[in-house]
C-alpha cells in the first residue's frame, strides 16, 4: 500500500530500472484515467545506464528513462550505428591452466617437458590434445587452438589483468585496483547495460575474476552477478500481505496488463514506452534458470561447470553480450597428473557439450567461446611433480563466433617454453573479440585522469581466424 492508500507493484532490474504501477483510483482526468494510474518507468540508475547506447561521457547525460534509451538506440540504428547481436562466453581457468597437458602435449619433447597425461589424437590430422580431452578431440574441427599466446606477467592478479584488459599492471599483485576496464564492461559501455529487446543484462559474470570490472568507465558498466542480490532484484516484488506465492504473483501481473489494456493506456504510449513496459514485465529472467531447459540437455552438459556453461549459452541466446564463467583450481604447483585427472574430464565434458550444442542450435555464428587463463605453466616439471607460473607461453581454445575453426594457430618451441611462430598477445585476442562483438578497434574512452585513451593501442585481430 502507498501512503495514500493505493496499491502498487514495484520491480527492479539490476537494481537500476524501476517500474511503478499504482492501481488505486484517486483523481481521474477527462478520459476516466486517474493520474495515479499512469505507468512510471523510472530513471536508469546513476544516469549512466544510457551512456553506452549514446556514446556519451558521464558528464553528458543525466537520468534517462528506459523509453528514451530505446528511442536513442533506434535513432542510432537509423544512422547506421546499430550494434551487432553477437555474444562471447569467456571461460576463465583461474590459477593458470597448464598449456602442455591441455592443448599442446608436445610428446616429441624430452620426458621432463612433455605432457604427463599423454595425448589423444583429434579429428584434425596430426593434431593431438592432452590425454584428458577425448571428447574435445572428437570435435577439434569446431575449435581453433592458439599455441603461441604469450605475455610478460607471471603473477596471478597481474596476468589476469593483462589477459582480461589487454594491459599489464605491475602493481596488481600488490593489491592495486584494476586500472583498465575489461572487455565486458567496454561492451556494456558500447551497447548499453541491458539488451533493448529482452532486458537481459549486456554483461554477466558467473563467478568473480580480478580485472573483470569497469575501472574508470564507472560502476554502471560492471558485470551483473546472477549469484548476488542483483539477480533477486529482477523478480517482481509485492507485499506479503498482498500476494501468496508465485501463482498469485503471476496472476497479479496478468491483471495489471488487462487493466492497462482496457484503459487504452498502453496503446496511447509510444512504441518505445510500451517496449520499456514489456521488458520490465517480461519473463527474461527465465534465462537464468535451468528448470526451463530440456532435462536431456542439462544432463549432457554435466554438473558444476557444465551447468554454468549451459546458463551462459541461455543468457547469450536471450540477448546477453558477454558472459564470464570462472572455473578455478588450475594452479598446479604439485601433483599435476592427479589434478588434471580430476579437473580435465569435467572441462572436457562441459566444453564439448557447449560447442556441440551451439552448432546444433545454429548459434555458433553468433556466440564465441574463449577458453583461457592468466598464463601457462613452466615447461619443465618441478621437484613436486607440478608446474609453476609461466607467462611466456600458454594456449587458447576458441569456438564459434563466425571465425575460422578447425585449425591450430602458432607453434611452440621444442621445449614448450616460448612461441616458435606467430606470437599472439592479449591485445591481439582482445582485438579479435572486439571484431566479433562489433566494437570499433580504435574506440576511446576518458580515463580517471580525464584523458581519452584507446581501449586497444597495438593489437590486431588474429589473422588466421578472421
C-alpha positions in Angstrom: 0.0 0.0 0.0 1.3 3.5 -0.7 0.8 6.4 1.7 -2.4 7.5 0.1 -4.0 4.0 0.2 -3.5 2.9 -3.4 -2.0 -0.5 -4.1 1.1 -0.8 -6.3 3.5 -3.2 -7.8 7.2 -2.4 -7.9 10.0 -4.2 -9.8 13.7 -3.6 -10.1 16.0 -4.9 -12.8 19.8 -4.9 -11.9 18.9 -2.6 -9.1 18.5 0.2 -11.6 15.3 0.2 -13.6 12.2 0.8 -11.7 8.6 0.3 -12.8 5.8 1.5 -10.5 2.2 0.7 -11.5 -0.2 2.3 -8.9 -3.7 0.7 -9.2 -5.6 2.7 -6.6 -8.1 5.1 -8.2 -7.8 8.6 -6.8 -8.2 11.7 -9.1 -9.5 10.9 -12.5 -8.9 13.0 -15.6 -11.3 13.6 -18.5 -10.5 10.3 -20.1 -11.5 8.5 -17.0 -7.9 7.7 -16.0 -6.5 8.5 -12.6 -3.2 10.3 -12.5 -2.1 7.6 -10.2 -2.9 5.0 -13.0 -0.1 6.3 -15.1 2.8 3.9 -15.6 6.0 5.2 -14.3 9.2 3.8 -15.8 11.8 5.2 -13.5 15.3 6.5 -14.2 18.1 4.2 -15.2 20.2 4.5 -12.0 23.1 6.9 -11.7 22.2 8.5 -15.1 24.9 6.3 -16.5 22.9 3.3 -17.8 22.1 5.1 -21.0 25.6 6.2 -21.8 26.7 3.1 -23.6 23.9 3.4 -26.1 24.6 7.1 -26.6 28.4 7.1 -26.8 28.5 9.9 -24.2 30.7 10.7 -21.3 29.5 10.7 -17.7 29.1 14.5 -17.9 26.9 14.4 -20.9 23.8 12.8 -19.7 21.5 12.8 -16.7 18.9 10.2 -15.7 17.3 8.7 -18.8 14.0 6.9 -18.9 14.1 3.4 -20.4 11.8 4.5 -23.2 14.2 7.4 -24.0 17.1 5.0 -24.1 15.3 2.7 -26.6 14.4 5.7 -28.7 18.0 6.7 -28.8 19.1 3.2 -29.8 16.6 3.3 -32.6 18.0 6.6 -33.8 21.5 5.1 -33.8 20.2 2.2 -35.9 18.7 4.7 -38.4 22.0 6.4 -38.6 23.8 3.2 -39.4 25.3 2.9 -35.9 23.4 -0.2 -34.8 25.3 -2.8 -32.7 25.8 -6.4 -33.6 23.8 -9.1 -31.8 26.9 -11.4 -31.2 28.0 -12.6 -27.8 31.0 -14.0 -26.1 31.3 -16.7 -23.4 34.7 -16.4 -21.7 35.6 -19.5 -19.7 38.3 -18.5 -17.3 40.6 -21.3 -16.0 41.7 -19.5 -12.8 45.1 -20.2 -11.4 46.7 -20.6 -14.9 46.0 -23.9 -16.7 48.9 -25.9 -18.0 49.3 -25.4 -21.7 51.1 -28.7 -22.0 48.5 -31.0 -20.5 45.6 -29.2 -22.2 46.2 -28.4 -25.9 50.0 -28.7 -26.6 51.2 -32.0 -25.2 54.5 -31.9 -27.1 55.2 -35.6 -26.9 58.4 -35.1 -29.0 59.9 -33.1 -26.2 62.2 -34.6 -23.5 60.3 -36.6 -20.8 60.6 -33.8 -18.2 58.8 -31.4 -20.6 56.1 -33.4 -22.4 52.6 -34.0 -21.1 52.4 -36.2 -18.0 48.8 -37.2 -19.0 49.9 -38.3 -22.5 48.0 -37.3 -25.6 44.9 -38.1 -27.6 44.6 -37.8 -31.3 42.0 -35.3 -32.6 39.9 -35.4 -35.8 42.4 -32.9 -37.3 45.3 -34.7 -39.0 48.5 -34.5 -36.9 46.9 -32.6 -34.1 46.7 -34.0 -30.5 45.4 -32.7 -27.2 46.3 -33.7 -23.6 45.2 -37.2 -22.6 42.1 -35.9 -20.6 40.4 -34.4 -23.5 38.9 -37.2 -25.6 35.6 -35.5 -26.2 37.1 -32.2 -27.3 39.4 -34.2 -29.5 36.4 -35.5 -31.4 35.2 -32.0 -32.2 38.5 -30.4 -32.9 37.2 -29.4 -36.3 34.8 -27.0 -34.4 37.7 -25.5 -32.4 40.6 -23.1 -33.1 43.6 -23.7 -30.8 46.3 -21.0 -30.4 49.6 -22.5 -29.2 51.6 -19.3 -29.2 49.7 -17.0 -26.8 52.2 -15.1 -24.6 52.7 -12.1 -22.3 55.1 -10.9 -19.6 53.4 -11.0 -16.2 53.5 -14.3 -14.3 51.6 -13.1 -11.3 48.1 -14.3 -10.7 46.5 -10.8 -10.5 48.9 -9.2 -12.9 48.5 -12.0 -15.5 44.7 -11.8 -15.1 44.7 -8.1 -15.6 46.9 -8.4 -18.7 44.6 -11.0 -20.4 41.3 -9.5 -19.3 42.1 -5.9 -20.2 44.9 -6.1 -22.7 47.2 -4.1 -20.4 49.9 -5.0 -17.9 49.6 -3.8 -14.3 52.7 -4.5 -12.3 51.1 -3.4 -9.1 48.2 -5.8 -9.4 49.8 -8.5 -7.3 50.4 -5.9 -4.5 46.7 -5.2 -4.1 46.2 -2.4 -6.7 42.8 -2.0 -8.1 42.5 -2.6 -11.9 43.4 0.5 -13.9 41.8 -0.6 -17.2 38.3 -1.8 -18.0 37.6 -5.4 -19.0 36.1 -6.3 -22.4 32.6 -7.0 -20.9 32.4 -3.5 -19.4 33.6 -2.0 -22.6 30.8 -3.8 -24.4 28.3 -2.6 -21.8 29.5 0.9 -22.4 29.1 0.4 -26.2 25.7 -1.3 -26.2 24.1 -0.1 -23.0 23.8 -2.1 -19.9 20.7 -4.1 -20.9 19.6 -5.7 -24.2 16.9 -3.4 -25.8 14.7 -6.3 -26.7 14.8 -8.7 -23.8 16.0 -6.6 -20.9 18.8 -9.1 -20.2 22.0 -7.5 -18.9 24.7 -6.9 -21.5 27.4 -8.2 -19.2 27.0 -11.1 -16.8 29.7 -12.9 -14.7 29.3 -16.3 -13.2 32.0 -16.3 -10.5 34.3 -13.3 -10.0 37.5 -12.7 -11.8 40.1 -10.0 -10.9 40.0 -7.2 -13.5 36.7 -8.2 -15.0 35.1 -4.9 -14.0 34.6 -1.4 -15.4 37.6 0.5 -13.9 37.3 4.2 -15.0 34.2 3.5 -17.1 32.2 3.6 -13.9 30.3 1.1 -11.8 27.2 1.2 -14.0 29.1 -0.9 -16.5 30.2 -3.6 -14.1 29.1 -7.2 -14.5 25.7 -8.4 -13.4 26.2 -11.2 -10.9 23.3 -13.8 -11.0 24.5 -15.2 -7.7 24.2 -11.9 -5.9 21.4 -9.6 -4.8 21.0 -8.1 -8.3 19.6 -11.4 -9.5 16.9 -11.3 -6.8 16.0 -7.8 -7.9 15.0 -9.0 -11.3 11.9 -10.6 -9.8 8.7 -8.7 -9.2 8.3 -7.8 -5.5 5.0 -7.3 -3.8 3.9 -7.1 -0.1 3.4 -10.5 1.6 0.0 -9.3 2.7 -1.0 -8.8 -0.9 0.1 -12.0 -2.7 0.7 -15.5 -1.5 3.1 -17.4 -3.7 4.2 -17.3 -7.3 0.8 -18.2 -8.7 -0.8 -15.2 -7.2 2.1 -13.0 -8.3 1.8 -14.0 -11.9 -2.0 -13.6 -11.7 -1.4 -10.1 -10.4 0.9 -9.3 -13.3 -1.8 -10.5 -15.8 -4.4 -8.4 -14.1 -2.2 -5.3 -14.4 -1.8 -6.0 -18.1 -5.5 -6.4 -18.6 -6.3 -3.4 -16.6 -3.9 -1.2 -18.6 -5.1 -2.6 -21.9 -8.8 -1.9 -21.0 -7.9 1.7 -20.1 -6.2 2.2 -23.5 -3.1 3.5 -21.8 -0.7 1.0 -23.5 -2.0 1.9 -26.9 -1.6 5.5 -26.0 2.1 5.2 -25.2 4.6 5.5 -28.0 6.2 2.3 -29.2 9.3 2.7 -27.1 7.5 3.4 -23.8 5.4 0.2 -24.5 8.6 -1.7 -25.2 10.0 -0.5 -21.8 6.8 -1.7 -20.1 7.1 -5.1 -21.8 10.8 -5.6 -20.9 10.2 -5.0 -17.2 7.2 -7.3 -17.1 8.8 -9.9 -19.4 10.0 -13.4 -18.3 13.5 -12.7 -19.5 14.8 -13.7 -16.1 14.0 -17.3 -17.0 17.2 -17.3 -19.0 19.0 -17.6 -15.6 17.0 -20.6 -14.5 17.9 -24.1 -15.9 14.5 -25.5 -14.9 13.2 -24.1 -18.2 15.8 -26.1 -20.1 15.3 -29.6 -21.6 16.5 -32.0 -18.9 18.3 -34.1 -21.5 20.4 -31.0 -22.5 21.1 -30.3 -18.8 22.3 -33.9 -18.4 24.5 -33.7 -21.5 26.4 -30.7 -20.0 27.1 -32.4 -16.7 27.1 -30.8 -13.2 29.1 -27.9 -11.9 30.9 -26.2 -14.8 28.6 -27.8 -17.3 25.6 -26.1 -15.7 27.4 -22.8 -15.7 28.2 -23.0 -19.4 24.7 -24.0 -20.2 23.4 -21.0 -18.3 25.9 -18.8 -20.2 24.5 -20.2 -23.5 20.9 -19.5 -22.5 21.9 -15.9 -21.5 23.6 -15.3 -24.8 20.5 -16.6 -26.7 18.4 -14.2 -24.6 20.4 -11.2 -25.6 23.4 -11.1 -23.2 26.6 -9.9 -25.0 29.4 -11.0 -22.7 29.4 -13.8 -20.0 32.4 -14.7 -17.9 32.5 -18.1 -16.3 35.2 -18.5 -13.6 36.4 -22.1 -13.1 39.4 -22.3 -10.7 41.7 -24.9 -9.4 44.4 -24.8 -12.1 47.3 -23.5 -10.0 49.1 -26.9 -10.1 52.4 -26.5 -8.4 52.5 -30.1 -7.4 50.8 -33.4 -8.3 49.8 -32.1 -11.7 48.8 -35.5 -13.1 46.3 -36.2 -10.3 44.9 -32.7 -10.5 44.5 -33.0 -14.3 42.8 -36.4 -14.0 40.3 -34.6 -11.7 39.7 -31.3 -13.5 40.4 -32.3 -17.0 37.4 -34.7 -17.7 34.9 -32.2 -16.3 36.3 -29.4 -18.5 36.3 -31.8 -21.5 32.7 -32.8 -21.0 31.4 -29.2 -20.4 33.2 -27.5 -23.2 32.5 -30.2 -25.8 28.8 -30.2 -24.8 28.6 -26.4 -25.3 30.4 -26.4 -28.6 28.2 -29.2 -30.0 25.1 -27.5 -28.6 26.0 -24.2 -30.2 26.4 -25.9 -33.6 23.2 -27.9 -33.3 21.2 -24.8 -32.4 22.8 -22.8 -35.2 24.2 -20.1 -32.9 27.9 -20.9 -33.4 28.0 -18.0 -35.9 26.8 -15.5 -33.2 28.4 -16.9 -30.0 32.1 -17.1 -29.5 33.6 -19.3 -26.8 37.0 -18.3 -25.4 38.9 -20.6 -23.0 41.9 -19.1 -21.3 43.6 -18.5 -18.0 46.1 -15.9 -16.8 49.2 -17.7 -18.0 50.6 -21.2 -18.8 52.8 -23.4 -16.6 56.6 -23.8 -16.5 57.6 -26.1 -19.4 59.7 -28.4 -17.1 58.1 -30.5 -14.4 59.4 -29.3 -10.9 60.5 -31.4 -8.0 56.9 -31.7 -6.7 55.7 -33.2 -9.9 54.0 -30.0 -10.8 54.5 -26.9 -12.9 54.8 -23.3 -11.8 53.7 -19.9 -13.2 54.8 -19.2 -16.8 53.6 -16.1 -18.8 55.9 -16.6 -21.8 53.6 -19.2 -23.3 50.1 -20.5 -22.9 47.3 -21.8 -25.1 43.9 -20.5 -26.1 40.9 -22.5 -27.3 38.1 -20.8 -29.3 34.9 -21.9 -30.8 32.2 -20.3 -32.9 31.8 -16.5 -33.3 31.7 -16.9 -37.1 35.5 -17.3 -37.0 37.5 -19.9 -39.0 37.6 -23.1 -36.9 39.3 -26.5 -37.4 42.9 -25.2 -37.1 45.9 -24.8 -34.9 47.4 -21.3 -34.9 51.1 -20.8 -33.9 53.6 -23.3 -32.7 55.6 -23.6 -29.5 59.3 -24.1 -29.3 60.9 -27.5 -28.9 60.6 -27.4 -25.1 57.2 -25.7 -25.0 58.6 -22.6 -23.3 58.0 -19.8 -25.9 56.3 -19.3 -29.2 58.2 -20.6 -32.2 55.9 -19.0 -34.7 53.1 -16.5 -34.8 53.3 -14.9 -31.3 49.9 -13.6 -30.2 49.4 -11.2 -27.2 46.5 -10.2 -25.1 45.7 -7.2 -27.2 45.5 -9.4 -30.3 43.0 -11.6 -28.5 41.1 -8.5 -27.4 41.0 -7.1 -31.0 39.6 -10.4 -32.2 36.9 -10.4 -29.6 36.2 -6.7 -30.5 35.7 -7.7 -34.1 33.3 -10.4 -33.2 31.3 -8.1 -31.0 31.3 -5.2 -33.4 33.4 -2.9 -31.3 35.5 -0.4 -33.3 39.1 -1.3 -32.8 40.3 2.3 -32.1 37.5 3.2 -29.6 38.5 5.7 -26.9 37.1 6.5 -23.5 38.1 9.1 -20.9 40.2 7.7 -18.1 40.4 8.6 -14.5 42.8 11.5 -15.3 40.3 13.0 -17.7 42.2 12.0 -20.8 40.8 10.0 -23.8 42.6 6.7 -24.1 42.4 3.9 -26.6 41.0 0.6 -25.4 43.4 -1.2 -27.8 46.7 0.5 -28.8 48.7 -2.1 -30.7 46.6 -5.3 -31.0 45.2 -6.6 -34.3 42.6 -9.4 -34.9 44.2 -12.8 -35.2 44.6 -13.0 -39.0 44.1 -16.8 -39.3 40.7 -16.6 -37.5 39.0 -13.7 -39.3 
